Every structure is written in C-alpha cells, then in structure tokens.
C-alpha cells in the first residue's frame, strides 16, 4: 500500500497538546497572572489554616491560664524533690532532713496535688535514703535494670531458658551478690576470700519467701494438696486457743 500525500493545509487527525496559553498557564504549569504580594512576608497555601490554628491555641491558653500557673508551681516542687534525691547535692543525712521537712510542708498544704505529693514522699522515704552514702545503689529504674543485667544473664545461662526465672526473686538477697561477684573479684575465689562468710545465714525475708514458695508448690500438686490441707488444719487447731 502506498501512503497518500496529505494536503499541506489540512488539519491532522490528532489533537496537538495545548500550551495552556488560553487559560492563563504556561508550559511550566505556572500562572501567567502575577498576583501582588507583600515582599516582606511569605505566605503559602496553608497560611490561613496556620493563622486559625495559632488563634485557636492562643484562645485555649487564655482559658486555662490560671491552671497553667498552678502546674508551673507543681513543676517547681517536683524539681525541688528531684534535687533532694540526687547524691551529688549533698550527704544523705542532710538531704533526708530536707526531704522530711518538705514532706511535712506538702502534707499540710491546702493544695490537693501538693498533699498527694507529700503522702507519696512519706510512703517512699524509708527506702529512698537507705544505705547512706557508702553503698553504690541504683539511682533510678534504668540503673536498676543495668544492675540486674549481668545476674539475669548468668541465671539464663544456668538453666537455659529465655527468661531469668523466679529463683532470682525468691533468693535474690544472696543469689544476686553471688552471680555478680566476678565484677568486683575477677580472679577465682580462694579459701581466705570466702572465710569471712563462713557463718553467714540467709536473711529472714528470704527464708519466709522460700517457705511460701514450697507451700504454693505443694498446693499446685494434685498428689500433695490433700496432705497439705490436713497439715494446715492441724496447725490451725494447735494455734486456736481453747475457750
């Protein structure tokens, strides 16, 4: 087939792409109409939305300005409490005295938030300053996790499970020190090193915890549960005073 020669003035059957000159936009998709703008201030398509947002924030702050002032006072008290717990701010005895004085001040305050702070401080005061300044105790939860990292790792390697287990909780008073002993004594222990702890005994709290765990183990056993109940009944009868 031979192609026929088209007429020079005949329009093509396809439509040519518009350059956009008819509706005000050029090839670069930009508007040909130059709007007048303030040269000292840039405004984008979100200018009005951001202005409305800023106006709403200002109105919201004005409505709760009194409560924000109260929160600022609470933050000041929290920073004061945190400073009393930092070991670098003085000896433990002095910080404990200042802590007790601040606790009494907060408890007697008319502000309910301050009163709650004081009651919480009073409940935790006995453990916050335990040990004085000589012991290297964990200061926060992160230090506590780092303190138990190595003992928990040793415990996992001993029994081969992914979790550390409950033995480190029941016997933690003596077991943690044993699992973590190599940090301060990298060499093997000799008889002279262990001689000072020859007559050491486990704490009363650890003995009670071990005793409770044994009772719970027998209670979970279907074979020993009946004998355990009979034993507990006899103990109850022996402890009950005769009328």
LINVEN-V902544 format. One record per residue. N is the residue number from 0. RES is the residue in one small letter. PSI is psi in degrees with one decimal (none if undefined). Layout:
N|RES|PSI ; N|RES|PSI
This chain:
0|x|139.8 ; 1|x|135.6 ; 2|x|136.9 ; 3|x|146.0 ; 4|x|124.4 ; 5|x|153.2 ; 6|x|143.0 ; 7|x|-29.4 ; 8|x|5.8 ; 9|x|139.5 ; 10|x|142.5 ; 11|x|158.6 ; 12|x|-19.1 ; 13|x|154.8 ; 14|x|130.2 ; 15|x|145.4 ; 16|x|133.9 ; 17|x|139.6 ; 18|x|-7.0 ; 19|x|8.9 ; 20|x|-23.2 ; 21|x|-26.7 ; 22|x|17.8 ; 23|x|9.2 ; 24|x|143.0 ; 25|x|-167.0 ; 26|x|-32.7 ; 27|x|12.7 ; 28|x|10.7 ; 29|x|154.3 ; 30|x|137.1 ; 31|x|-13.6 ; 32|x|118.6 ; 33|x|106.8 ; 34|x|146.6 ; 35|x|126.0 ; 36|x|156.2 ; 37|x|123.8 ; 38|x|-23.2 ; 39|x|-4.4 ; 40|x|125.9 ; 41|x|132.9 ; 42|x|126.6 ; 43|x|-173.1 ; 44|x|-19.4 ; 45|x|13.7 ; 46|x|-45.9 ; 47|x|-38.3 ; 48|x|-41.0 ; 49|x|-35.4 ; 50|x|-41.0 ; 51|x|-38.7 ; 52|x|-44.1 ; 53|x|-38.1 ; 54|x|-40.1 ; 55|x|-38.6 ; 56|x|-43.1 ; 57|x|-40.3 ; 58|x|-40.0 ; 59|x|-40.6 ; 60|x|-38.0 ; 61|x|-29.5 ; 62|x|-29.4 ; 63|x|26.7 ; 64|x|-37.7 ; 65|x|-41.9 ; 66|x|-35.7 ; 67|x|-35.9 ; 68|x|-38.5 ; 69|x|-40.6 ; 70|x|-38.0 ; 71|x|-38.5 ; 72|x|-37.0 ; 73|x|-39.2 ; 74|x|-37.8 ; 75|x|-42.0 ; 76|x|-39.6 ; 77|x|-40.5 ; 78|x|-36.2 ; 79|x|-41.7 ; 80|x|-43.8 ; 81|x|-36.0 ; 82|x|-32.8 ; 83|x|-21.1 ; 84|x|-11.4 ; 85|x|125.1 ; 86|x|-25.7 ; 87|x|-4.6 ; 88|x|12.7 ; 89|x|173.5 ; 90|x|158.1 ; 91|x|-39.5 ; 92|x|-43.5 ; 93|x|-41.4 ; 94|x|-34.0 ; 95|x|-41.5 ; 96|x|-44.9 ; 97|x|-35.5 ; 98|x|-43.5 ; 99|x|-38.8 ; 100|x|-42.0 ; 101|x|-35.2 ; 102|x|-45.9 ; 103|x|-39.0 ; 104|x|-41.8 ; 105|x|-37.2 ; 106|x|-37.9 ; 107|x|0.2 ; 108|x|152.3 ; 109|x|-14.2 ; 110|x|128.6 ; 111|x|-35.0 ; 112|x|-44.1 ; 113|x|-39.1 ; 114|x|-40.4 ; 115|x|-38.9 ; 116|x|-45.2 ; 117|x|-41.7 ; 118|x|-38.6 ; 119|x|-41.3 ; 120|x|-39.9 ; 121|x|-35.6 ; 122|x|-32.2 ; 123|x|-0.6 ; 124|x|-37.0 ; 125|x|-30.0 ; 126|x|-17.6 ; 127|x|-31.0 ; 128|x|20.8 ; 129|x|139.8 ; 130|x|-13.3 ; 131|x|-149.8 ; 132|x|-7.3 ; 133|x|-34.6 ; 134|x|141.9 ; 135|x|77.7 ; 136|x|153.3 ; 137|x|138.5 ; 138|x|-30.4 ; 139|x|-173.9 ; 140|x|-34.1 ; 141|x|-43.8 ; 142|x|-33.7 ; 143|x|-39.8 ; 144|x|-39.0 ; 145|x|-34.1 ; 146|x|-38.1 ; 147|x|0.8 ; 148|x|-50.7 ; 149|x|-47.2 ; 150|x|-39.8 ; 151|x|-35.8 ; 152|x|-42.1 ; 153|x|-41.0 ; 154|x|-39.7 ; 155|x|-36.3 ; 156|x|-26.3 ; 157|x|-49.3 ; 158|x|-8.2 ; 159|x|5.8 ; 160|x|162.3 ; 161|x|-27.7 ; 162|x|160.9 ; 163|x|-25.0 ; 164|x|171.5 ; 165|x|-10.5 ; 166|x|-33.6 ; 167|x|-19.2 ; 168|x|-44.4 ; 169|x|-39.3 ; 170|x|25.8 ; 171|x|-26.6 ; 172|x|-34.7 ; 173|x|-28.9 ; 174|x|-38.4 ; 175|x|-41.5 ; 176|x|-33.8 ; 177|x|-44.7 ; 178|x|-25.6 ; 179|x|11.9 ; 180|x|-27.1 ; 181|x|-16.7 ; 182|x|-39.4 ; 183|x|-12.9 ; 184|x|79.8 ; 185|x|-22.3 ; 186|x|158.7 ; 187|x|144.6 ; 188|x|137.1 ; 189|x|175.0 ; 190|x|-35.9 ; 191|x|-32.4 ; 192|x|-33.9 ; 193|x|-9.2 ; 194|x|-39.6 ; 195|x|-23.4 ; 196|x|21.9 ; 197|x|-39.9 ; 198|x|16.3 ; 199|x|147.0 ; 200|x|155.0 ; 201|x|150.0 ; 202|x|157.7 ; 203|x|-36.8 ; 204|x|-36.8 ; 205|x|-37.7 ; 206|x|-42.0 ; 207|x|-40.3 ; 208|x|-41.1 ; 209|x|-39.0 ; 210|x|-42.1 ; 211|x|-37.9 ; 212|x|-35.3 ; 213|x|-39.8 ; 214|x|-42.7 ; 215|x|-33.9 ; 216|x|-41.0 ; 217|x|-32.9 ; 218|x|-31.2 ; 219|x|-19.9 ; 220|x|129.9 ; 221|x|-23.4 ; 222|x|-34.8 ; 223|x|-4.7 ; 224|x|-42.3 ; 225|x|-44.6 ; 226|x|-34.9 ; 227|x|-43.0 ; 228|x|-40.6 ; 229|x|-40.5 ; 230|x|-42.9 ; 231|x|-35.5 ; 232|x|-40.3 ; 233|x|-41.2 ; 234|x|-37.0 ; 235|x|-40.2 ; 236|x|-36.3 ; 237|x|-29.1 ; 238|x|-17.5 ; 239|x|123.4 ; 240|x|143.7 ; 241|x|138.0 ; 242|x|none
